[in-house]
Structure formats: C-alpha cells, structure tokens
Amino acid sequence: MDVLLYEAIGAKAGVLLAGGVGGGFDTPALGLYPRLGEELLRQGLSTLRLKYRNPTNLAESVQDVLAGVEFLVEHGLERVALVGHSFGGAVMIAAGVQSPWVTTVVGLSSQSYGAEAVSELPPRSLLLIHGTSDTVLPPSCSRSIHERARGKKVLELIPGAGHVLDEAAERVFTVVRDWLLHELTPSPSGRGLG
C-alpha cells in the first residue's frame, strides 16, 4: 500500500482519499484529490491519499483504508473523514463502520455493492454525490445507499455529470471541501457544527 501525505503539523483532524478499481492514486473531478490535499493543508487539516494494494478486492481495500486511518491516528489525528470514488465509495462506507476515528464518509459516484453496512454508519455522517449521466454506475446506486443510510445524510445528484464528475469539477470540489471543513472542525463549544 502506497500513500501520499499532506501533513498539517499539530492537526487533530484530517481526510483519507482513495479512488476506484483503476488503482493508483486515482482522482475524480479533474484532480479533486490533490486540490483537496493542498486546500485542506491551508486549513490546518492533514490529508492522506491512499493507493490500494489490490484495487479489485473489497475486503483487502477496506483493510488498507483502516491501516491508513491508524497511520493518521498515530500522527495525532482524532477525527478522520473518508472520501472514496466509485468502488472506493463502498470501501469507505465499509471502513467507516469499523473505525471509531471516522466522523464522516463521502462517496463520489459510489457503487452499492459492498456498501450494505451503511445503516450501521451513524453517528458518522454521509455525503453522496453522483452524476445523473453516469453510465458506469447509475445514480440509482447512490440513491439506494442513501435510502438505507440513517442519521445525517445528504445525496446530491448533479445533472449532466458522468462517472468521473469532470463536468462538475468545481461544484464537486466546493461541496466536498465545505462538507469536510464543516464535519471535521469543532465548534467553539467543542462539538461538531453538524
């Protein structure tokens, strides 16, 4: 498993990002992941980009993400957000259910296979983004996940956007960044804003 770390010294919160079955350091939405890494670093949050060992094996990929979360916790983080694209959306939901450090999960063009445990995600929040013109995984995948989810959940369908969400790259960047900052940054009373 390979990783790229954008480390904010002293950070108490951060994000783990991973792609889909394409493997490598995949990123949807015209470079969303490196953009988020740089932007969140400026906001005082650490980011870890993860490359699965075997990007077609769901169980192994979940273990990779859990190891990545532990790595972040060892670097002082107390709250971690998980963001995954396509296959990675299901991986992040499955990993999020298993880790006490995870506070929110973001699924981008998520597959529904492997996301069956989504009802066990609370108290963690869930953001799903899917393009209505996705011909790889139809928007019904994210709709199905959203219907089974409990607790704080948001489904955003983007008209005309395909599987990789390039057509809506700026909107995706803004929505995901704002969600992560909101869910990871404590309010003055010490509780999350949500």
VENUR-V580485 format. One record per backbone hydrogen bond with DSSP energy under -1.0 kcal/mol. NH is the residue of the N-H (numbers start at 1). CO is the residue of the C=O. If there is no record, write none. Layout:
BEGIN
nh & co
NH & CO
NH & CO
END
This chain:
BEGIN
nh & co
2 & 51
4 & 49
6 & 47
11 & 8
14 & 79
15 & 46
16 & 81
17 & 48
18 & 83
23 & 20
29 & 164
32 & 28
35 & 31
36 & 32
37 & 33
38 & 34
39 & 35
40 & 36
41 & 37
42 & 38
44 & 41
45 & 40
46 & 13
47 & 6
48 & 15
49 & 4
50 & 17
51 & 2
57 & 54
61 & 57
62 & 58
63 & 59
64 & 60
65 & 61
66 & 62
67 & 63
68 & 64
69 & 65
70 & 66
71 & 67
72 & 68
73 & 69
74 & 70
76 & 73
77 & 72
78 & 12
79 & 12
80 & 101
81 & 14
82 & 104
83 & 16
84 & 106
85 & 18
86 & 108
88 & 85
89 & 86
91 & 87
92 & 88
93 & 89
94 & 90
95 & 91
96 & 92
97 & 93
99 & 95
103 & 80
105 & 125
106 & 82
107 & 127
108 & 84
109 & 129
111 & 86
115 & 112
118 & 115
120 & 117
121 & 118
124 & 121
125 & 103
126 & 152
127 & 105
128 & 154
129 & 107
130 & 156
132 & 158
133 & 161
134 & 131
141 & 138
143 & 139
144 & 140
145 & 141
146 & 142
147 & 143
148 & 144
149 & 145
154 & 126
156 & 128
158 & 130
161 & 158
168 & 165
169 & 166
172 & 168
173 & 169
174 & 170
175 & 171
176 & 172
177 & 173
178 & 174
179 & 175
180 & 176
181 & 177
182 & 178
183 & 179
184 & 180
185 & 181
187 & 191
190 & 187
END
